[in-house]
Amino acid sequence: MNTATQTLWKIDPTHSEVQFKVKHLVISTVTGSFGTFDGQIEAEGENFENAKASFTADIDSISTNNKDRDAHLKSDDFFSAEKYPQLKFESTRFEKTGDGEYKVTGNMTIRDITKEVTLDVVHGGTVGDPYGQTKSGFEINGAINRKDFGLTWSAVTEAGNVVVGDQVKLLLNVQFTQQ
């Protein structure tokens, strides 16, 4: 068997979560998620070093468990979902940094702005499931500054506290199925 063969892995949305966290009023954290997303990895078999990864999330699927806040996030103050329906990520580097640990660098596009971001990746392992499919799990973490991507809405309380923090933490627990 040729080990240089490219293997395609596709995200399994039923066993994956795509979340973000942002400070609210400095004192608490709001967690949100995307309900509709897609992604794939092209790698050499089960070796993910130098893999190519791509990911999209539908802005309209955003949920923070608050309809008014979700509508505000979809508005032009933030994501402008009607004009820019997807968030996108395309990897440019997938580097092994330790045992099952990687750094993935790539271009993230939110609205009409593309910036390079680097995320930490932990490979949880690769196993066969009861249905004869090969699955691979990853936890991906990182942070972006929302204002870098044109999500610039801001407000300050009477006491001078910022309503929404600038740093957005990204947390993805994703499972991929070998094609």
Secondary structure, 3 states (H helix, E strand, C coil): CCCCCEEEEEECHHHCEEEEEEEECCCEEEEEEECCEEEEEEEECCEEEEEEEEEEEEHHHEECCCHHHHHHHHCCCCCCCCCCCEEEEEEEEEEEEECCEEEEEEEEEECCEEEEEEEEEEEEEEEECCCCCEEEEEEEEEEEEHHHHCCCCCCECCCCCECEEEEEEEEEEEEEEEC
